Amino acid sequence: MRQSWDMTVDVLVAGSGYAGCMAAIAASDAGSSALILEKQPRFGGLSILSAGGMAVSDDAEAAFQYLKRTDMGTTPDSVLRAFAKGLTEMPGILKELECHSAPGLASMRADLNPESKITYPFPGREHIFSMKIKPNPDWDGFPWVHGLRAGARLYKLVLDNVESRAIPLWVNAPVRRLVTDDGVVTGAVIDQLDSAGKVTRSLRIRARGGVVLATGGYEFAEDLKLQYFWGQPVYGVSGAGNTGDGIKMAQKAGAALWHMWHMHGGYGFKFPEIPYAIRHRINGPRIDRQVMPWILLDRKGRRFMNEYEKANQDTGVRHLLAYDAETQSFPRIPCFMIFDETGRESGPIGFPFFQEGEPAYHWSRDNLTEVENGWIKRGNTPAELAQQLGLPSGAIEASLDRWNAFCERGRGDEDHGRLPTTMAPLVRPPFHALECWPIVTNTQGGPAHNADQQIVDPFGDPIPGLFAAGENGSVFGHLYLEGGNLTECFVTGRIAGNNAAQVAKRSNQTAVT
């Protein structure tokens, strides 16, 4: 049966983050028409809230060797090589984008040494650096975005390029399902919503070159998290629109999945009054001389991890998910962050970030509002605090005594290897505690794809007309590269958009002849 369509474009893009926008830009530059669809009332997705740091490289082979070691064999070499090549092309990509936008660029090359802050000590690390957009004094940011401003600056660069090419970007326009014809993805069914979220009309949109799924991950998809995360609950930090839509649509079209267990996350806070989780204030790669004024204790009052690992917002979450077969429980969900009065005075412990439309919460500078809210418990003695938390008598005292002895000796953490330059004694009353939960900033899993960003089925065969970009099926299958997801959005978005445009060109030529 012939399909009937309400409109036709060359490349249809689902998702308006960096990856979706870059796919549309690439398609446009290749001479094809593109349409970007965003399910949320605001554009930008999780990208607009990001830290804005991008991984780059000056040697594709070295970058490949590093990526291969961190992926532990979970991603095909051809895919990793395409991404490694993209790492070397990032400075040029950004320079091209800069021609259409006000902010300039700065290469942050402070990690050109064996103590690199964004990599692990694996072969190739010395060829991986970071890059960020410079602040622009003439631009104040998107007024509805609260949090990490560098990501918003980077998004402004991308959005200016979308607008300069007159690429339409529809918000309140969720893609509901893909349309297929004999196994080929030929378009999608979408809804258009009013400001109250009510459907005003549904459209069938044909995509001559294919559909690019740049829909992000599943940080707020409770059904997917329940099946793929081995500890529960895990709370999403931001990007409430990331509910795994692209993953499910790809599955229905026959896609294989990969990396579904791998989340980029750590430990943070979740309160009933707020629908999203809140990260602690120390983010990104470890700064070896930055003091972290707290330790974590499990529900028996015992310390169980290095609280400040090299990438504590990536591997940090894994420690909380340990299962105790003897008690048939997760003894670290929740766990407790313990700090003293000096730690409370050192600045806000929590760091919320969100877009307008989500309930706004601004953490107090001295943490006293959170004490008044009842979120932060405190006691004049460790024993008094333990009683409030329901911990065994003397548990906090014993853990603090051991920790403070490590601090006094100055040789570092003999239990879990925390660097001595990050340690501080916890001795000044009153003592404070916050419940900590596993949190996820973004997921890495999704539909598997080849080096051309074509989504593949369980036998490795491409599904015609279907492409993935960005976080929706990331290449990172074991360890994350700091700044890697943002670079991945740019690199894979460009590959997907260009390849979809080539399909559209062939389709148009066939139609003419």
RALIN-V775462 format. One record per backbone hydrogen bond with DSSP energy under -0.5 kcal/mol. CO is the residue of the C=O (numbers start at 1). NH is the residue of the N-H. If there is no record, write none. Layout:
BEGIN
CO_NH ; CO_NH
END
This chain:
BEGIN
7_206 ; 9_208 ; 10_209 ; 10_210 ; 11_13 ; 11_35 ; 12_14 ; 12_212 ; 13_15 ; 13_37 ; 14_214 ; 17_21 ; 18_22 ; 19_23 ; 20_24 ; 21_25 ; 22_26 ; 23_27 ; 24_28 ; 25_29 ; 26_30 ; 27_32 ; 28_31 ; 33_11 ; 34_168 ; 35_13 ; 36_170 ; 37_15 ; 38_173 ; 40_172 ; 44_47 ; 44_48 ; 46_49 ; 47_50 ; 49_148 ; 50_151 ; 54_131 ; 56_129 ; 59_63 ; 60_64 ; 61_65 ; 62_66 ; 63_67 ; 64_68 ; 65_69 ; 66_70 ; 67_71 ; 68_72 ; 68_73 ; 70_479 ; 71_74 ; 76_79 ; 76_80 ; 77_81 ; 78_82 ; 79_83 ; 80_84 ; 81_85 ; 82_86 ; 83_87 ; 84_88 ; 85_89 ; 86_90 ; 87_57 ; 89_93 ; 90_94 ; 91_95 ; 92_96 ; 93_97 ; 94_98 ; 95_99 ; 96_99 ; 97_100 ; 98_101 ; 104_134 ; 106_108 ; 106_132 ; 107_109 ; 108_130 ; 109_112 ; 111_113 ; 113_116 ; 118_482 ; 120_122 ; 122_125 ; 124_127 ; 125_128 ; 127_58 ; 129_56 ; 130_108 ; 131_54 ; 132_106 ; 135_137 ; 136_139 ; 141_143 ; 142_145 ; 144_146 ; 144_356 ; 146_354 ; 147_149 ; 148_151 ; 148_152 ; 149_153 ; 150_154 ; 151_155 ; 152_156 ; 153_157 ; 154_158 ; 155_159 ; 156_160 ; 157_161 ; 158_162 ; 159_163 ; 160_164 ; 161_165 ; 162_167 ; 163_166 ; 166_168 ; 168_36 ; 169_171 ; 170_38 ; 172_193 ; 174_176 ; 174_191 ; 177_189 ; 179_186 ; 179_187 ; 181_184 ; 184_181 ; 184_186 ; 186_207 ; 187_179 ; 188_190 ; 188_205 ; 189_176 ; 189_177 ; 190_203 ; 192_200 ; 192_201 ; 194_197 ; 198_194 ; 201_192 ; 203_190 ; 203_205 ; 204_6 ; 204_7 ; 204_206 ; 205_188 ; 206_9 ; 210_12 ; 211_213 ; 211_467 ; 212_14 ; 212_214 ; 213_469 ; 214_17 ; 217_244 ; 218_221 ; 220_222 ; 221_225 ; 222_226 ; 223_227 ; 224_228 ; 225_229 ; 233_438 ; 235_440 ; 236_277 ; 239_242 ; 241_243 ; 242_220 ; 244_248 ; 245_249 ; 246_250 ; 247_251 ; 248_252 ; 249_253 ; 250_255 ; 251_254 ; 254_458 ; 256_448 ; 258_446 ; 259_262 ; 261_263 ; 262_444 ; 262_445 ; 263_265 ; 264_441 ; 264_442 ; 265_317 ; 266_439 ; 267_280 ; 268_437 ; 269_278 ; 271_274 ; 278_269 ; 279_351 ; 281_283 ; 286_288 ; 287_290 ; 289_291 ; 291_293 ; 292_294 ; 295_338 ; 296_304 ; 297_336 ; 298_301 ; 302_298 ; 305_307 ; 309_312 ; 310_286 ; 311_314 ; 311_315 ; 311_316 ; 314_265 ; 315_318 ; 315_319 ; 316_319 ; 316_320 ; 317_320 ; 317_321 ; 318_321 ; 319_322 ; 323_325 ; 324_328 ; 324_329 ; 329_324 ; 329_331 ; 330_333 ; 331_299 ; 332_334 ; 335_436 ; 336_297 ; 336_338 ; 337_434 ; 338_295 ; 339_432 ; 340_344 ; 341_345 ; 342_346 ; 343_346 ; 344_347 ; 349_281 ; 351_279 ; 354_146 ; 355_358 ; 358_357 ; 361_363 ; 364_367 ; 367_371 ; 368_372 ; 369_373 ; 370_375 ; 370_376 ; 371_374 ; 375_377 ; 377_433 ; 379_431 ; 381_385 ; 382_386 ; 383_387 ; 384_388 ; 385_389 ; 386_390 ; 386_391 ; 387_390 ; 392_395 ; 394_398 ; 395_399 ; 396_400 ; 397_401 ; 398_402 ; 399_403 ; 400_404 ; 401_405 ; 402_406 ; 403_407 ; 404_408 ; 405_409 ; 406_410 ; 406_411 ; 412_414 ; 413_417 ; 418_413 ; 419_422 ; 420_423 ; 422_292 ; 425_427 ; 427_429 ; 428_341 ; 431_379 ; 432_339 ; 433_377 ; 434_337 ; 436_334 ; 436_335 ; 437_268 ; 438_235 ; 439_266 ; 440_237 ; 442_264 ; 444_474 ; 445_473 ; 446_258 ; 448_456 ; 450_453 ; 453_468 ; 454_450 ; 455_463 ; 456_256 ; 457_460 ; 461_457 ; 462_464 ; 463_466 ; 464_185 ; 465_211 ; 466_455 ; 467_213 ; 469_472 ; 471_473 ; 471_474 ; 475_477 ; 480_482 ; 481_484 ; 483_55 ; 483_487 ; 484_488 ; 485_489 ; 486_490 ; 487_491 ; 488_470 ; 488_492 ; 488_493 ; 489_493 ; 490_494 ; 491_495 ; 492_496 ; 493_497 ; 494_498 ; 495_499 ; 496_500 ; 497_501 ; 498_502 ; 499_503 ; 500_504 ; 501_505 ; 502_506 ; 503_507 ; 504_508 ; 505_509 ; 506_510 ; 507_511 ; 508_512 ; 509_513
END
